[in-house]
Amino acid sequence: MELTAYRERFPIVSHSTYLISHSLGPMPAEAERRVLEYTSSWSTRGIRAWSEGWWELPLTVGDQIGRLMGAPSGTTVMHQNVTVAEAVVLSCFDLRGERNRIVYEEENFPSVRYLQQAQRGAEIVVCRDEEQIVEAIDERTLLVPITHVIFKTGRIQDIEPIIRRAHEVGAYVVLDAYQSLGTVPLDVTELEVDFAVGGSVKWLCGGPGAGWLYVRPDLIERLEPTLVGWQAHKRPFDFAPELEYAQGVARFLTGTPNVPALYAATAGYDIVEEIGVERIRERSIPQTELLAGLLDEAGFEVVSPRDPSRRGGSVVVRTPDFQRAHAELEARDILCDFRPDVGLRIGPHFFNTDEEIELIVSSIREIVGRGATEPAPADTR
Ligand SMILES: Cc1ncc(COP(=O)(O)O)c(C=O)c1O
């Protein structure tokens, strides 16, 4: 099946130039049907719905996420978002000992940074890039939360040396793969990474409320998270007074799962799984190549890496007055976004056409060009 044939599955694509899958992937029509399936099971099956699939959703949906990144079944669970998933990881460790250092990079997503900074007893070491991280990891390092694809620039990080160094000294790496899963192939088993986290709103087209956490198989039974709830209990329906950890990855769960979000999310995962992330990447590289080339020709500064093997699914470009350009593009139903200190972010996905990429660049050119020729407002100071 041609990739552009998938356009039919995303209603918004028929009337918008949707180039913002790095931020909010479009809703598959099927997601609406699945939400109705959820309301129908609630309405017709009532309490029985828990034993007919609802309770298990964080594990069954987690297994599907696992398949997209080379994780064996029983290693991935669903949470509300990355922040919660990272908090569960943090809760497995004691920061009161000698080993209390958290080495992370300044380009981690703010939510992740805030959570790490807020940990009592942690000694935080902030690094500029992967070389600095490798240098900073030492025997006192406990955790190394890093990002696969940097959200502000779309740069793919060289994560193998970080994982290697961390393992040499007995530290654990938490990989945030939010900006890669669904567009850049990732194999957590091959990487031997300790934990991986992400969510569904971007390249997976799964909507909000469906974050995920992967735990390396041999760590699962060794760790005891303190951020737990009854889904993490061995026999939750005994309502026992004492905690007994569940066997397997369920011990990384908390309380009642986010059922509607998990129903909605799998519609996008199914499409990504059907196409395959390798094939999506094969299409993404020429798309971002075309985009970067046209932006270059227009004389704008492309902030994302020029080397396609180091560039994720989005292209970030600094243009004069990019906030106004963004507002005008949105008014024309051409959707992208911007980050204050870097510029416009444009994220084509498998369903986008080359014409759409050409349209956004010619529109930016026209908007920015017109702005430059406008007379400057009178200085009334
Ligand atoms: C790399 C990365 N990590 C995390 C997040 C979001 O974290 P959370 O799921 O906690 O909202 C984003 C963007 O929303 C992101 O780009």
The ligand as an ORCA input file, in Angstrom:
! r2SCAN-3c Opt
* xyz 0 1
  C      11.447     14.253     24.481
  C      10.187     14.515     25.244
  N      10.015     13.970     26.459
  C       8.894     14.164     27.182
  C       7.867     14.945     26.695
  C       6.605     15.137     27.501
  O       6.645     14.599     28.778
  P       5.276     14.196     29.525
  O       4.779     12.949     28.863
  O       5.673     13.984     30.922
  O       4.319     15.319     29.336
  C       8.006     15.547     25.425
  C       6.966     16.406     24.812
  O       5.844     16.539     25.097
  C       9.197     15.317     24.698
  O       9.370     15.876     23.483
*
